[in-house]
């Protein structure tokens, strides 16, 4: 068993550069997740998988089914409805997530989870932060690449 206080030392023959990161638990409400996104961090959320999550209709997960089976997704955006859409009232938040199940899931591997569905299935969220051995330039470069690869919706 590895002692978490020991600095990471990759196996011989593996080339670097290597950097370590720490995690910090954050509130998993849509507004607090938006704060993390605005600061340049991508939250990873633990959720309970629902039937609708397995097969999101039109890339949208809705409902209040509590779900089961734990899973992790990356939160890549938060949207707030200016006007009511269907049964969703104006001001309702949508959490945009990227899943690891491939591009065939949701809308090109992404889904919008309504606030009521999020409140029913979200367990917790963390952000991954570089430790002091990663330079600010390397961190900003990595965040720029992520921003280019993943569309982030404004809050």
N, C-alpha and C positions, 0 to 999 in steps of 0.2 A: 504494500500500500504506500502510495506516495504522500509525503508530507507537504501540504499545501503552502507551507512557509518557505520551502526550498525553491530557489530560482529554477526555471525551466532549462533543461539541458537536453537538446535533441540527441537522438542516437548518432553514433559515428557514421560518417559517410553521407549524412544529410546536409545539404548546403543551405545557407540562410539568404537573406537576413531573417532573424526571428524576433518576434516581439510578443510580449505577454499582455494579457488584458484582464481586467477585473470586471466583475458584474455588480450591479447595484439594483436592488429591487425598487420599482417605482409604482405609484398608483396606476391602476389600469383603467381609469375613467377616460373617455374620449378626449376631454380637455387636457388632462395631464399627459396623455400620450402625445397630443399635438404639441405641448410644450417641449417634450423630448425631441420630436421631429424638428421643431424650429431651432433647437440648439445643435442640430447636426447629428443626432444619435438615432439609430433605428431600434426601437423596442422589439424584443422577442416576447411573445405572449404565450402563456399556457392556457389552453382552452379545453372544454369538454366537447367532443365531437357529437354533433346532432345529425339527424337524418337529413335535414336541409343542408347542413354543411357538407356532407358527403356528395351531394348532388345539387349545387346551388343553381336554382332556376334563373337563367339570364345573368348569372354571375352575382346574384344577390341572395344573401342569407337573411331570413326574417323569422319571426316567431319567438316564442318564449320557452320552447322545449329546453329542459336543463341539460340534456345530453349525457354522455358517458365517455369512456375511452379517452384518456388524456392525449393531447397533441400540442405541438408548438408551431407557431406561425410568426412571420415577421410583419410588423405593422409598418406600412409604407406611406400611409396618408390618412387624414381625417377630413371628411367633408361635412358641411352643415347646410341643410336645405334652407334656401331663402323662401321658398313657397312650398305649400303642401303638395305631395305627390302621392296619389292613391290614398292609402290609409295612413301614410306618414305625415305628421304635422310639420308646418314650417318650424325651423329651429332644430329639427331632429338631426342627430349626428349619425354618420355612417363611418365605420372603421374599414379602411382599405387594407387588406392583408395579402401577402404573397405566401403561397403554400409550396411545399416541397413535393407535391404529387404530380408535377409536370404541367405542361401547357394545356393539356386536354381538360384539366379541372377548372371550373369557374370560367372566367374570361381571360384566356391566355395565362393561366396559373394564378390569377388574382381573383378576389371577390370583395364585394362591399357587404359588410355585416351591419345590419340596422342596430341602433342603440339598444332596443329592447332585446334583440337576440344576443348582443354582446354582453349585456348585463346578466343574462341567464347562463351564458356558457363560459365567460372569462373567469380565470382562476387568479392569475397574477401576471406581472410583466417585469422584465429586467431590461436594462441597457448594458451594453458591453462597452467598457471604457478602456482606452489604452493606459498602460501603466507608464511610469516615468521613463522607461527605456525606449519608448517610441517617440521620435521627434514630432514637433507640431507640424512640420512640413509633411512628413509621411502620413500623419493622421488626416490633415486637410486634403492631401492627394487622394487618400482612400475614400474620404467622404465625397469628393468630387466625382470619382468614378461611380460610386453608388448612386449619386444623384442623377448621373447620366443614364445609368442602367435602369433605375426604378422611378416611375413617375410619382411625384409627391403632390398630392392635392392640397391646395391651400385650406386652412381651417375655416 
